[in-house]
């Protein structure tokens, strides 16, 4: 949270709000100066509230607070631009959560790589009875992500993200492919 900032000047000194008869009283000037020191961060925050509530321009401590508001959990060790992008798009991503598009966007944000997603489900239309159901009987999704040269993917963090993004009844397989196009490891 915001606290006193040494040397921060207030935009609205309290002493200037008083009638001229009080301006020459030393005690009052020092007392209101101390209040100005305490209130300066509050007043400046309120004056700049729109900038503080915008993830693109919010100070880092406010960005963490905004992330809590929109249930976004950007990792602290992520680059600043990626953390801000995660918070900025969180509400729109929540609307797509549980879909292949929402999963792809979450994986792309985490890894910086476009994933390939294959689902076991399907849809079909039929005019006759006894038509075979499309897709596989067990709900499953396979996510393939290709590493970029010089940038390894943290499998544990990515599996944690995928488990949070897919519906609870859907299993998943994660395949991390090496940059050269060879086969990678799979996890379930």
ChimeraX attribute file (.defattr): number of C-alpha atoms within 10 A of each C-alpha:
attribute: neighborCount
match mode: 1-to-1
recipient: residues
	/A:1	5
	/A:2	9
	/A:3	10
	/A:4	12
	/A:5	12
	/A:6	10
	/A:7	8
	/A:8	14
	/A:9	15
	/A:10	18
	/A:11	13
	/A:12	13
	/A:13	16
	/A:14	16
	/A:15	17
	/A:16	12
	/A:17	9
	/A:18	10
	/A:19	8
	/A:20	9
	/A:21	7
	/A:22	12
	/A:23	13
	/A:24	9
	/A:25	9
	/A:26	10
	/A:27	9
	/A:28	13
	/A:29	15
	/A:30	12
	/A:31	12
	/A:32	16
	/A:33	17
	/A:34	12
	/A:35	13
	/A:36	21
	/A:37	18
	/A:38	17
	/A:39	22
	/A:40	22
	/A:41	20
	/A:42	16
	/A:43	15
	/A:44	15
	/A:45	14
	/A:46	12
	/A:47	12
	/A:48	12
	/A:49	12
	/A:50	11
	/A:51	14
	/A:52	19
	/A:53	15
	/A:54	16
	/A:55	22
	/A:56	16
	/A:57	13
	/A:58	19
	/A:59	14
	/A:60	14
	/A:61	11
	/A:62	17
	/A:63	22
	/A:64	19
	/A:65	16
	/A:66	20
	/A:67	19
	/A:68	13
	/A:69	12
	/A:70	14
	/A:71	13
	/A:72	20
	/A:73	13
	/A:74	21
	/A:75	13
	/A:76	9
	/A:77	7
	/A:78	11
	/A:79	10
	/A:80	14
	/A:81	10
	/A:82	15
	/A:83	24
	/A:84	23
	/A:85	14
	/A:86	21
	/A:87	24
	/A:88	19
	/A:89	13
	/A:90	20
	/A:91	15
	/A:92	10
	/A:93	19
	/A:94	14
	/A:95	10
	/A:96	15
	/A:97	20
	/A:98	17
	/A:99	14
	/A:100	18
	/A:101	13
	/A:102	18
	/A:103	22
	/A:104	20
	/A:105	19
	/A:106	21
	/A:107	22
	/A:108	14
	/A:109	16
	/A:110	20
	/A:111	19
	/A:112	16
	/A:113	16
	/A:114	15
	/A:115	20
	/A:116	14
	/A:117	16
	/A:118	14
	/A:119	15
	/A:120	14
	/A:121	14
	/A:122	9
	/A:123	7
	/A:124	9
	/A:125	8
	/A:126	8
	/A:127	6
	/A:128	6
	/A:129	6
	/A:130	7
	/A:131	10
	/A:132	8
	/A:133	12
	/A:134	12
	/A:135	14
	/A:136	11
	/A:137	9
	/A:138	11
	/A:139	14
	/A:140	17
	/A:141	18
	/A:142	19
	/A:143	21
	/A:144	19
	/A:145	23
	/A:146	22
	/A:147	20
	/A:148	15
	/A:149	9
	/A:150	7
	/A:151	10
	/A:152	13
	/A:153	19
	/A:154	11
	/A:155	15
	/A:156	10
	/A:157	12
	/A:158	17
	/A:159	17
	/A:160	10
	/A:161	15
	/A:162	21
	/A:163	14
	/A:164	13
	/A:165	20
	/A:166	19
	/A:167	13
	/A:168	9
	/A:169	9
	/A:170	14
	/A:171	15
	/A:172	19
	/A:173	18
	/A:174	20
	/A:175	20
	/A:176	22
	/A:177	18
	/A:178	17
	/A:179	16
	/A:180	10
	/A:181	9
	/A:182	8
	/A:183	12
	/A:184	15
	/A:185	12
	/A:186	14
	/A:187	13
	/A:188	9
